[in-house]
Amino acid sequence: MNDSSNKTFLGHPRGLATLFMTEFFERFTYYGMRALLVLFLVAATTDANPGFGVDRETAGAIYGLYTGAVFLFSLPGGWIADRLIGQRRAVYWGGLIIALGNFLLAVPAGPSVFYLGLAVIVIGVGLLKPNISAIVGALYEGQPGARRDAGFSIFYMGINLGALLAPFVAGTIGESWNWRAGFFCAGAAMLIGVLQYRLTEHYLGNAGLAPQGVTDAERSKGWRNVALGAVVVAVLAVLLYTGTIPVGITALAQLFASGMVALGFLFFIYVFVFGGLNSDEKKRVALIGVFFLCAALFWAGFEQAATTFNLFAQDYTDRSWLGHLFDDNEHPAAWYQSANPIFVVIFAPFFAWLWVELGKRNLDPSSPAKFGLALVLVGIGFLVMMWAAQLVVSTGGKVAPTWLLLTYMLHTFGELCLSPVGLSNVTKLAPKRYVGQMMGTWFLGAAVGNALAGLIGGHVGGAAAAEMPSQFLQMCFIAGGAGLVLILASPMLRKLAGDEK
């Protein structure tokens, strides 16, 4: 390593600061654009700040397709870095592509340019998202696990700070002034992130450089496969957009979600039947399959933040606080998208302390129990929204923001129970020859959940207020019921993992 790679940042490798700021700006871009997407799509074309004027069900389907594809494309994005260009170049080009996609969203043009922008962002995030975390890990090779965990905790803070600020900046600009300017702001933030990454990349030393041990023939074959895949996807997209393949957006989102679920099941069946696993390995893979389903269900509820809850904030939440600063006397609905990262920043240290303290007393819940608790908390959050919706129906007016904020807090508690243990347990449980592919199932579960969140959110957000209490109650029963079943079954599931404690 060169001398610059030996410098430190808060006692950690100086390269961590480079990655921290890159991820800060990338998450600012992602969550700033995400806060605006559904609101822009449903805004009338005749408004002073015109949107696309699509119905809410279609807007939810577009959101589901976009966010689901973001997670799905993390799989080829990781493969391209591992086999072809290395994580460093993947992060750099991914950032540039994300910025380009957001600038395309900012162009005051028709749907074709806008949807192209979404597709370009998907490619960029797919390149950047899985690989920047891999570089963080590479900075700590040969160092103690506690130091590595602390480094990831600092990095995770960059994620949440970017997500926290984006709705207040890009969200306010887009919702209160001009939607396209909000998207441009998101793109500009990513460009700043790429610039600082390029200027300080030397602090990363040898971490994330081009893959070693790949022959020129293998690299050429890999690029041919990438080009072939890109052509197939592009042709399919054109055929769908032009109506040559007559599938509507909502039906396409449903097919997309169903296809990913089928892909997950087929993969697990293949591993069971043809993977050459012994009895213990089969039990652990079965538990990973349970985690896959739980993750999909959890994210389907959690990610309604940008669809159902975003629309509820716009339509049924009293936003008069600081309303005098805005023309319509209401603060932007996008502000509530900052609630989750704020709660993560506040409560993540508490949850980390809690698990350690419970562990000292041999009371730390098992991973299946934590997954179950996460689903129960999501269910309780929907119960809170049911009460809020009932109040809207009974009074005919708007409700206080505390209902939404309480729901976001409960869902954040669920995230802190599930998200930190998910990838860790997949890597621990997976047979060594299937670790990478099993990691892919976690991203696949998140992709399924995001796609379902868009479909559910479009359906609920487009419903009349009188229908919302029963819909929220139904989601409460589904998530909460699944969570309770998982908690009750956790002793048996621990045995699948070879954990008899």
N, C-alpha and C positions, 0 to 999 in steps of 0.2 A: 504494500500500500504506500501511497505517497504521503508526505508529511501533513498535507491538509486534511487527510482522512483521519488523522490522529487527534484533531482538535475536538473539544467537547462542547456540549450544550446541556446545561442543567445536570452536569455529571455524566451525560450520555454522549455517544458519538455525535459529532457536529452534523453528520448527514441526517440525523433524526429531525433537525430543524428544517432542512430542505424538504423532507417528505411531509412533515407536519404542515408546512405552509402550502405545499402542493395540494394535499388532501383538504385543507381548509378551504381553498379557493374552488376545488372541484365540488365539494359538498355544498358550498355557497351557490354555485351554479346549478347543481342538481335540484336542491331544495327550493331555490328561488324560482326556477322554471316550473317545478312540480306544484308549488303553491298557486301558480297562476293558471295552469293548464286547463283544468275543468271549468274554472270561472270564465276564462276567455272563450272556451268552446261554446258555453251556454249563453254568453252575453249576446243580446240582440244586435243585428247588423245595423239597426236604426238608432242605437244609442249614441250619445256624444262620444263615448269611447267604444267604438263598435267591435264586436267579437264575431264569431262564426255563426251564431244563431242556431246551432244544432240542438236537438232534443237531448234531455238529460241521460236517457238510456244509451244513446249513441256516444255521448261524451264520456260516460263511464266505461263503455267498451273500448274507446280509443285509449283512455288512460290505462286500462287493464292490459291491452296489447302492448303499449309502450313500456310500462314498468315490468311486465312479465318478460318481454324481450330483452330488457336491460340485464336482468339476472341470467337469462338463458345464454346470452352472448358472452357472459363471463367465462363459459366453458371453452369455446374456441379461442377467446382472447388469451386465456392462460396457456392453451396449447401452442398458439403462435409464438408467444414469448419463450416458452420452454424449448421449442424445437427450431425456431427460425431467427428471431431478432433479439431475444433477451428482454428481461423485465425493464431495464432502463429505457431502451428505445420504445418499448410498448407504452410506457407511461408518457413519454414525450409526445409521440404521435397520437396517442389517445387523447391527450389534453388539447392538442391542436384541432383534432377532429370534433371534439365536444364543442369547442369555441365556434368552429364553422357551423355546426348544426344549430346552435343558438342564434347565430347571426342570420341564418336562413329563416328561422322563426320570426325574426324581427323585420324581415322584408314584407312590406304591405302588399302581398300578392294573394293568389287564390289557394285553395286546399292542396293542390299538387306540390307547391313549393313548401308549404307548412309540413305536410306529411313527409316530404323528403328530408326536411330538417330533423324531424323526430327520428327517422331511420338513421341519419348520420350520427345523431347523439347516441343512439343505441350502440353503434359500432365503436364509437369513442370510449364510452363508459365500459364496454366489454373488454377493451384493451387495457384501460387504466385501472379499473376497480380491483381485479384479483392480483395484479402484479405489483402495485405499490405496497400492499401488505407483505408480499413476498420479499421485497427489498428491505423492509423494516426488519424482518426476521433475519435476513442475511447480515445485517449490521451487527448482530449479536451472536454470530457463530462462535462457539467455543467459550461463551460467557455463561455465568450462572443463570439458572432459570428465573430466579427472583428479579434479577436485573433486566432480563428480557421482558418479563411481565410488566415491570414498571415502564419500560420503553413503549410497549404497546398501549399502556394506560395513557401516557402522554399523547401518543398518536391518536388514540380514540377521542381525546379531548379536542383535537383539531377538527375531527369529524363533526362533533356536536357544536362547536363554536361557529363553524361555517353554516350548519343547518339552523342555528339559533338566529343569526343575524340576517340571513337571506330573506325571510318573509318580511322583515321590517324595512329592508332596503329595496330589493327587487320587487317584492310584493306590493309595497306602497306605491312605487313608481308605476307599476303596471296597472294596478286596480284603480288608483286615484287620478292618474294622468293619462297614460297611454300603454296599452297592453304590449305593443311591439317594443316600446322603450324598456319595459321590464325585461323582456327576453334579451334585448341588446345588453342591458346591464349584466345579466347572467353570463352572457358570452364574453363580455369585457373582463369580468372577474376571472374566468378561466384563462384568458390570455395573460393576465397578470401572473397567475399561478404558474403557467408554462414558462414565462420569462424568468421568474425567480428560480425556477427549477433548472433552467438552462445555465443561468449564471452561477449557481452554487452546486451544480451536479458533481464537481470534482471532489466535494466533501464525502461523497459516497464510496470513494475508494474503488475496490473491485466488485462491490455488491451489485448484482443484477446485470452484469455484463453479458455479452452474447454467449449463447450456450456452447459448451465445449463437447467434443466427442461426436458432433454431427457432421457427417461427410457432405461434400458438395452435392453428391447424387441424392442423398436424403433430403438436403435442403431444397434442391430443385423440385423433387417430387412433392415436398410439402407445399411449396408455392403453387405448383400446378393444382394440388387439391384445394388450396384456398381460392384460387382463381375460379375453379370449377364450381365450388360451393357458392361463391359470390354471384356468378352468372345464373345459377339455378335460382337463388333467392331473388335476384333482380328480375328475372323473367317472370317468376311467380307473382311478384309484387305488381308488375305491369299488367299481367293478365287479370289480377284481382281488381286493380284500380280502374281499368278500362271496362270492367264488367264482362270480359270474355269468359271468365269463370264467375258465374252469377252467385256470389256469396256476399251478403250484407255485412256491415262492420260488426254488428252484435253477434251474428251467427259465426263470423270469423273468430271473434274472441272466444266464443264457446268452443269451437273446434280446436283452437289453440290451447285452451286450458285442458280439454279432454285429451288431446294428443300428448301433452306433457305428462298427464297422469298415467296414460297408457304406456308411455316410454319408461316411466319410473317402474311400473309393475313388470314390464317385460325385462328390464335390466335385472331386477331382483330375482325373477324366475330364472333367467339365464345363469346368474351367479350360483343360485341354489343347485340347479340341475347340472350345469357344465363347468362349474368353477373349481371342482376338485377340493371342496371344503370338507374338513372333518366336522365331527358333531359339535364341538365347542364353537368353531367358526360359524357354523350355520346358525347357532343360537344368537351370536353377536350380530350377524347380518340381519336376522329377524328383528332384533331390537332397533337397528338402524332404520329398517323399514317402518317401524312404529314411529320413530322420530321424524321420518320423512312426511308421514301423514299428519302428524301433530304440527310440524312446522308449516305445512300448507294451510291447515285450518287456522293456526294462530295468525299468520300473515294475512289471510283472507279477512279476518276481523280487524286486525291492527291497522292495515293499510287503507281502511276506509276513512282514515284521517283526511286524505286529500280528495275524497269524493263525497260520501254521505255527510261527514262532519263539516267539510268545507262549505257545502251547500246549506247545511243547517245553520252555520254561522252567518251566512249571507242572508238567509230568508227569515230565520226565527230567533236570532240572538240579538239582544239589545246592545248595540255598538255605539252608544252615545258618549262613552268615556273618551275624552279628547276629540269628540266629534266636531267641535267648533273649529278645528284646524282644517276641516275638509269641506268641500262644497256641499255635499249631501248630509252634513252633520252626523256622519257615522265614520268611525275608524274602519280601516280595511278588514274584510273577513280573513284575508291571508295572514294577518297577524297571529291567528290562533295556531298556525302551522309551526310556530316557534315554541309552543307549549311543551311538546315532547322533548326536544333537546334541552330546554331549560330544566325540566324535571330530571333528565338523565344526569346533567351536570351536578344538580343538587343531591340526588339520591344514590348515584352510583357508588360513591365512597361508603355510604351507609350499608348498602347491600354487600359490598366487598367485606366490610368489617363483620357484618352479621353472619355470613357463611363461615368466616374464620372462627368466630366465637362459638357458633354452634358445633363446628368441627371439633373444637377443644373439648366439648362436652359429649362428643359422639352423638350429636343430635342433628348434624348437617343432613338435610333431605337428600335422597338419592336423585340422580338425574331424571328418571321418569317422574318422580314426585314433583320436581321443579317444573318440568314440562306441564304436568297436570295443573299445578298452581297457576302457571302462566295462563292457561286456558280458562281457569275459573275466574281470574282477575279480568280477562277480556269479557267474559260473560257478565260479571258484575258491572263493568263499564256500560254494556248495552242495557242493563237494567236501569242504570241512572238515566240513560238517554230515553228509555221508555217513559220514565216519570216526567222528564222534560217535555217530551212530545205530548203527553197527556195534559200537561199544563198549557201548552200552546193551544190544544184543541178546546179545552174548557174555558180559557180566557179570550181566545181569538187574538191574542197579542203575542209579543215577543218575551222571551225568558232571559234571565240574568246569565252572564257569561260563566258563572260558577258551575253550571251544569256541564258545559263542555270541558271546562278546565278540570273538573273532578274526573270526568271520563278519561281525559288524556293522562291524568296522573295514574289512574288505575291501570290503564293499558301500558304505561311506561314501567310500572312495577312488574307487569307481566313480561315485558321485554327484558328487564334486568334478571328475571328468573330463567328465561329461555335462551336468549341470544348468546350470552357469554359461555354457556356450557354446551351449546350445540356443536360447533365445529370441533371443540376440544374432545367431545365424546365420540364423534365420528372417527377422528384420527386414532383415538385410543382403541375403539372397538373393531375397526375394519381390519381384515386380513392384510398383511403387509403388501401383497401383490395387487391389492385393490384399493389402496388408500386414496390415490388420486381420483379414481372413478367414484368412490364412495363420497369423497368431498363434493364431487359434482352433484350428487343427489341432494345435498343440502341446498345448493344454489337452485336446483330444479324444484325443490319444495317451495323455496321463496318465490320462484317464477310462477308456479301454480297459484300460490296464495295471492300474489299481486294481480294476476289475471282475474281470479275470482273476485277480488276486492273491487275491481273496476266494474264487473258485471253486476255484483250485488249493489254497489254504490249507485250505479246508474238507475237500477230498478227502484231502490228505496228513495233516492233523491228526486226521482221523477214522479213519485206517488203523491197523492193528496195528503194533507196533514193528518186527516182522520185515520188514515191507514198506517201511519208511522208507529204508533204505540205497539200494535200487534206485531209489526215487522221487527222492531227492536226486541220485543219479548221473545220472538222465535229465535233470533240470533243469540240471545242470552241463554236459552235452553240448549241450543246446539253446542255452543262453545263451553258453557259451564258444565253441561252434562258430560261432554267428552272429557273435560278436565277431571271431574269427580271419578269417572270410570278409570282414568289413568292413575289417579292417586290410589284408589282401592287396589288396582292391579300392580302397583309399584313393587311390592315384595316379590311377586312372581317374576316381574321384569328384571329385577336386580339379579335374580338367579341366572337369567339368560346371559347377563354380562359377566357371570362368574363371580358376582359380588354377593356373598352370603351374609354380609353384615346387616 
